[in-house]
Every structure is written in C-alpha cells, then in structure tokens.
Amino acid sequence: MILNFTPHPIRLYAAEREDGFDDLEPHLREVIDPEPVPARLATIELGGGFTFELVEFGHAEHLPPKRDGVQYIVSLVVALALRDRRGDLLVPYREVRDSNGTVIGCRALAQPV
C-alpha cells in the first residue's frame, strides 16, 4: 500500500508520457490522492538579519510510524531529512510538465538513499 503525505494528488504516468501537453489523461496510470494532513518538517526560527533568516529544520510532523507493507509519498525535503532512519519513504521522480512548465505528475517514484 502507498499513502500520499504530500499536499497534492500524485499522478503517475507511463514512461512514454511526453512533457508539454496540458491534457492530464494521456498515459496516466494512477492517481494517488493526498491524505488529509501532509507531512512537514518542523521549523524553529532562530532570528537572522535583513537578507536571510536562521532556521533550524527539525523532526517530521504528521508522518505516521513505519508499518509493514506501507510506503509513504512525502516531499523530497522530508525524505532527505529522514533517509537514514526511514526506508519506507518515496518521492515523485522524473516529473511530467505541462505546456507552461508546471509539474503535473511523475513517471516514477524514488526512494532516496
């Protein structure tokens, strides 16, 4: 089972899906709807100056514990922060873009290592 803990539906396309088209249907294999609350990294603002803020990124929020047979789609930042501790996290990979260059889906899911 794969659960989506990003804030967006994940559209999985076949490898032959080309970029640059606005129609969402060609070569669409599956849509994985998001769970009600996305996983995020907690942040602590430490101050800063005029041009940047010092921010400490902490533990993941709203991410369930590991469960046998379940993988979780999360943002790349969440997956990278937890890659040494969680082997059950997936991220969208090989993005599909519409005619404006906006990401509308992906051709694969990847596990950061």
URBELWO-V864441 format. One record per helix or strand of 2 or more residues. SS is the DSSP state (H for helix, E for strand). FROM is the first residue (numbers start at 1). TO is the last residue. If there is no record, write none. Layout:
# URBELWO-V864441
ss = <SS/SS>
from = <FROM/FROM>
to = <TO/TO>
This chain:
# URBELWO-V864441
ss = <E/E/E/E/E/E/H/E/E>
from = <2/10/28/40/53/71/76/89/103>
to = <4/13/32/48/61/73/82/97/110>
